[in-house]
Amino acid sequence: MKDEATHFAELVACDGPTSEVAAAAILDWHSRFGIPPTWVSDSGSHFTSKVIGELNRRLKAQQKFTLAYTPWKNGSVERVNRDIIQVLKALILEFKVSAADWPYLLPLVQSSINHSPVQSLANKAPIELFTGLPCPNTLDTVVLPGKKARVVSLPKERPDLDNKLRQLRASLQVMQKAVKEVRERQALRYRSRRHYEQPVNFSIGDYVLRSRVDEKLHANKLSVTWVGPYRVTGATEYYFTVEHLVTRKSTNVHPSRLKHYADSSLNVSAELIDHVASQGTLLAVEALVDHRYNTSMKMFEIKVKWQGLEEVEDSWEPLKSIVEDVPKLMKEYADEAKDGRLHRAMRATLQPKNRKNS
């Protein structure tokens, strides 16, 4: 979790991103600092769940979501995540501990992030802006040598609490004002760059191509492939809604990931539909409806109903592929089918995988 104004961050260790973990982290923050009026997060399922929605309603906060490929909205959080991973790797090597013990190192990483001066904060540390207290100095504590070495802290005068509190509030306001001015100047310089201007000229009904990163191109992970066309069905200030011509699935896409293909007068022919269908589109399995044994291939095949497609487009897929892609759904179907041969074939498919994992 990260405070947008001061960059103060709190790290939460968890096995996986779930709505329960997110809700517990928000309530923990609320118990110590009060609930922020606005939450900003990506559109992950753990943030868009009913649990977080109900928590948002009860705490009377405003929840906002960022879109992919909008670094001016969520780039700072992604940068912190990258720094966390780098520091954790360095600490694991330095202390020679197991990688599984990384949660024990999180307090060190959090302290490093919050106590390090940041250029965009006018070279102030997040802890200083968030609490208004001076950032601790490593020179305040020294080790005195001798027969028994002692760790001592340099004495400090006891402050007048009332005067100190007034000075603290005034200092905090001055620091945050200076930080705000610095960040506004940096944002203005960034927006003035030519690359920031990305004028788009799509209309509802136009056909566009969409870029996607090709995971198979290991040599250059930034290479993209243009696929489509898609039909534009909606537009907002930050993204366009496009519809897939085969699956009819709608997706929100940032303008930088789209380019014009044709206007609304395009003739969507059968050849064009076949071309779109052959682009390696990932389809979701809606249900498994039947099975058969292919005597020529000597293997079981499963008839799959695809989400968003018509019944006539159901296809027969190898049992091995279905077990690997949707194992839970395959097990439920096999239990309902009560076919002993199918059960044995499914177990035989799983055994090599289990031996490999063991």
C-alpha positions in Angstrom: 0.0 0.0 0.0 1.3 3.4 -0.9 0.3 7.0 0.0 0.2 9.0 -3.2 1.2 12.3 -1.7 4.2 11.2 0.4 5.2 7.9 -1.2 5.0 6.3 2.2 4.6 2.5 1.7 3.5 -0.5 3.7 4.3 -4.0 2.5 2.0 -6.9 3.2 3.3 -10.5 2.9 0.8 -13.0 1.5 0.7 -16.3 -0.4 -1.4 -14.8 -3.2 -3.5 -11.7 -4.0 -7.0 -12.3 -2.6 -9.8 -10.0 -1.5 -9.4 -11.2 2.1 -5.7 -10.1 2.1 -6.6 -6.7 0.5 -9.5 -6.1 3.0 -7.3 -6.9 6.0 -4.5 -4.6 4.8 -7.0 -1.7 4.3 -8.5 -2.2 7.7 -5.0 -2.4 9.3 -4.1 0.9 7.6 -7.4 2.4 8.7 -6.9 1.4 12.4 -3.6 3.4 12.6 -3.9 6.3 10.1 -7.6 6.6 9.3 -9.3 5.6 6.1 -8.1 7.5 3.0 -11.0 9.2 1.1 -9.9 7.6 -2.2 -8.4 4.2 -3.0 -6.7 3.8 -6.3 -5.8 0.3 -7.6 -5.6 -1.8 -10.7 -8.5 -3.9 -11.9 -7.4 -7.1 -10.4 -10.1 -9.5 -9.2 -9.0 -9.1 -5.6 -9.8 -5.3 -5.8 -13.0 -5.6 -7.8 -14.6 -8.3 -5.7 -17.8 -8.0 -3.7 -15.8 -8.1 -0.4 -13.8 -4.9 -1.3 -17.0 -3.3 -2.7 -18.8 -3.9 0.6 -15.9 -2.6 2.6 -15.7 0.5 0.4 -19.4 1.1 1.0 -19.2 0.7 4.8 -16.1 2.9 5.1 -17.7 5.5 2.8 -14.6 5.8 0.6 -14.3 6.3 -3.1 -12.7 3.5 -5.1 -11.0 4.2 -8.4 -9.4 1.8 -10.9 -6.5 2.3 -13.3 -6.2 0.8 -16.7 -3.3 -1.2 -18.1 -0.6 0.8 -20.0 -1.3 4.1 -18.1 2.0 4.6 -16.3 1.0 8.2 -15.2 -1.7 6.5 -13.1 -0.1 3.4 -11.6 3.5 3.5 -12.7 4.8 4.6 -9.3 3.4 1.4 -7.6 4.9 -0.8 -10.3 8.3 1.0 -9.7 8.1 0.3 -6.0 7.3 -3.4 -6.7 10.4 -3.6 -8.9 12.5 -2.0 -6.2 11.2 -4.4 -3.6 12.1 -7.5 -5.7 15.6 -6.1 -6.3 16.3 -5.3 -2.6 14.9 -8.7 -1.5 17.2 -10.5 -3.9 20.2 -8.5 -2.6 19.3 -9.2 1.1 18.8 -12.9 0.5 22.3 -13.1 -1.0 23.8 -10.8 1.7 22.3 -12.7 4.7 22.6 -16.1 3.0 19.0 -17.1 3.8 16.5 -19.3 1.9 14.3 -17.6 -0.7 11.3 -19.0 1.2 12.2 -16.8 4.2 11.6 -13.5 2.3 8.7 -12.4 4.5 11.1 -12.0 7.4 13.1 -9.5 5.3 10.1 -7.3 4.4 10.5 -5.0 7.4 14.0 -4.2 6.3 12.8 -3.4 2.8 10.0 -1.3 4.0 12.3 0.7 6.2 14.7 1.2 3.4 12.0 2.5 1.1 10.4 4.9 3.6 13.7 6.3 4.9 15.4 6.9 1.6 15.2 10.5 0.2 13.3 10.7 -3.1 14.1 13.2 -5.8 10.4 13.8 -6.7 9.7 14.6 -3.0 12.3 17.5 -3.0 14.9 15.0 -1.6 12.7 14.3 1.4 12.2 10.8 2.8 8.6 9.4 2.7 8.6 8.8 6.5 9.5 12.5 7.1 6.5 13.8 5.0 4.1 11.2 6.2 4.7 11.6 10.0 6.2 15.1 10.0 9.0 13.8 12.2 12.7 14.1 11.3 14.1 11.1 9.4 16.3 9.0 11.7 20.0 9.3 11.1 22.3 6.4 11.3 24.9 8.7 13.0 22.6 9.1 16.0 23.6 5.7 17.2 27.2 4.6 17.8 29.1 1.6 19.2 31.6 2.4 22.0 34.5 0.0 22.0 36.0 -1.6 25.1 36.0 -4.8 27.0 32.3 -4.9 26.5 31.2 -3.0 23.5 28.1 -0.9 24.1 25.5 0.6 21.6 24.4 4.0 22.8 22.3 6.7 21.3 23.3 10.4 21.4 21.2 12.3 24.0 18.6 14.7 22.8 17.0 17.6 24.7 13.4 17.0 25.8 11.2 19.3 23.7 8.3 21.5 24.8 5.5 19.4 23.5 3.0 22.2 22.7 5.6 24.3 20.9 7.0 21.1 19.2 3.5 20.2 18.0 2.9 23.7 16.5 6.2 23.6 14.8 5.6 20.1 13.5 2.3 21.1 11.9 3.8 24.2 10.3 6.8 22.3 9.1 4.6 19.5 7.6 2.5 22.0 5.7 5.6 23.7 4.3 7.3 20.4 3.3 4.1 19.1 1.6 3.6 22.4 -0.3 7.2 22.3 -1.5 6.8 18.7 -2.6 3.6 19.4 -4.4 5.2 22.3 -6.3 8.2 20.0 -7.3 5.9 17.2 -8.5 3.7 19.6 -10.5 6.7 21.0 -12.3 7.9 17.5 -13.0 4.5 16.4 -14.3 4.4 19.6 -16.5 7.8 18.8 -18.0 6.7 15.2 -18.7 3.5 16.2 -20.3 5.3 18.8 -22.5 7.3 16.0 -24.1 6.3 15.1 -27.7 5.9 11.4 -26.8 3.2 12.2 -24.3 0.8 13.5 -27.0 -1.0 10.5 -28.5 -3.9 12.0 -30.5 -6.4 9.4 -31.6 -9.2 9.7 -34.1 -11.4 6.7 -33.7 -15.2 6.8 -34.0 -17.8 4.4 -32.8 -18.1 1.7 -35.4 -14.6 2.0 -36.8 -12.4 -1.0 -37.1 -9.0 -1.0 -35.4 -5.9 -3.3 -34.9 -4.8 -4.1 -31.4 -1.2 -4.7 -30.3 -0.2 -7.5 -28.0 3.1 -8.6 -26.6 4.2 -11.9 -28.3 5.5 -14.1 -25.4 7.2 -16.4 -27.9 9.7 -13.7 -29.0 12.1 -14.3 -26.1 14.9 -12.3 -27.9 12.9 -9.1 -27.6 10.2 -9.0 -25.0 9.0 -5.6 -26.1 8.1 -6.8 -29.6 4.4 -6.6 -30.3 2.1 -8.2 -32.8 -0.9 -6.4 -34.3 -4.1 -8.5 -34.3 -7.6 -7.9 -35.4 -9.4 -6.1 -36.7 -11.7 -5.2 -33.7 -14.8 -3.0 -33.8 -14.9 0.1 -31.6 -18.1 0.1 -29.5 -17.3 2.7 -26.9 -15.0 5.6 -26.0 -14.0 7.4 -22.8 -11.3 9.9 -21.8 -8.7 7.2 -21.1 -9.6 4.1 -23.2 -11.7 2.6 -26.0 -14.0 -0.4 -25.8 -13.4 -2.8 -28.7 -15.3 -5.9 -29.6 -13.8 -9.1 -31.0 -15.4 -10.1 -34.3 -15.5 -13.8 -33.5 -16.1 -14.1 -29.7 -18.1 -10.8 -29.4 -16.1 -10.2 -26.2 -15.6 -6.5 -25.3 -12.3 -5.3 -23.9 -11.1 -1.9 -22.7 -7.9 -0.9 -24.4 -5.6 2.1 -24.1 -5.4 4.3 -27.2 -1.6 3.7 -27.5 -2.4 0.0 -28.2 -4.7 0.7 -31.1 -4.3 1.9 -34.7 -6.8 2.6 -37.4 -7.8 -0.2 -39.8 -11.0 0.9 -41.6 -14.1 3.0 -41.0 -17.5 1.7 -40.3 -18.3 0.9 -43.9 -15.9 -2.1 -43.9 -17.4 -5.3 -45.4 -16.9 -7.9 -42.7 -16.7 -10.9 -45.0 -16.3 -14.6 -44.2 -12.7 -14.5 -45.2 -12.0 -11.7 -42.7 -13.8 -13.6 -39.9 -11.6 -16.7 -40.8 -8.5 -14.5 -40.6 -9.4 -13.2 -37.2 -10.2 -16.7 -35.9 -6.8 -17.9 -37.0 -4.9 -15.4 -34.9 -4.5 -17.6 -31.9 -7.3 -16.2 -30.0 -7.6 -17.5 -26.4 -11.1 -19.0 -25.8 -12.6 -19.7 -22.4 -14.1 -23.2 -21.8 -17.8 -22.8 -20.8 -18.6 -26.5 -20.4 -17.5 -30.1 -21.3 -20.5 -31.7 -23.0 -19.4 -35.1 -24.3 -16.4 -37.5 -24.7 -15.4 -40.3 -27.1 -12.5 -42.6 -27.8 -10.6 -42.0 -31.0 -9.6 -45.4 -32.2 -7.2 -44.1 -34.9 -5.4 -41.8 -32.5 -5.8 -44.2 -29.6 -6.8 -41.5 -27.1 -9.9 -40.0 -25.6 -11.3 -36.7 -26.9 -13.5 -34.2 -25.1 -16.2 -32.1 -26.7 -15.8 -28.5 -25.6 -18.4 -25.8 -25.6 -16.6 -22.5 -25.9 -17.7 -19.3 -24.1 -19.1 -16.8 -26.5 -19.4 -19.2 -29.5 -22.4 -21.0 -31.0 -23.2 -24.6 -30.3 -22.3 -25.6 -33.9 -18.7 -24.4 -33.1 -18.2 -26.9 -30.3 -14.9 -28.8 -30.9 -13.3 -32.1 -30.0 -10.1 -31.6 -28.1 -7.5 -34.2 -26.8 -8.0 -35.3 -23.2 -4.4 -34.3 -22.3 -5.0 -30.7 -23.3 -8.2 -30.4 -21.3 -6.6 -32.0 -18.2 -3.7 -29.5 -18.4 -5.9 -26.4 -19.1 -9.0 -27.0 -16.9 -8.2 -29.9 -14.5 -11.0 -29.1 -12.0 -13.7 -28.9 -14.7 -12.4 -32.2 -16.3 -12.5 -34.0 -13.0 -16.1 -32.8 -12.4 -17.1 -34.0 -15.8 -15.4 -37.4 -15.4 -17.2 -37.9 -12.0 -20.6 -37.2 -13.6 -19.9 -39.4 -16.7 -19.0 -42.5 -14.6 -16.9 -44.0 -17.4 -14.2 -46.2 -15.9 -12.0 -46.1 -19.0 -12.2 -42.3 -19.1 -11.2 -42.2 -15.4 -8.2 -44.4 -16.0 -7.1 -42.4 -19.0 -7.3 -39.2 -17.0 -5.3 -40.7 -14.1 -2.7 -41.9 -16.6 -2.4 -38.4 -18.0 -1.9 -36.9 -14.5 0.6 -39.5 -13.3 3.6 -38.2 -15.3 2.9 -34.7 -14.1 2.6 -35.8 -10.4 5.9 -37.7 -10.7 7.6 -34.6 -12.1 6.3 -32.4 -9.3 7.5 -34.8 -6.7 
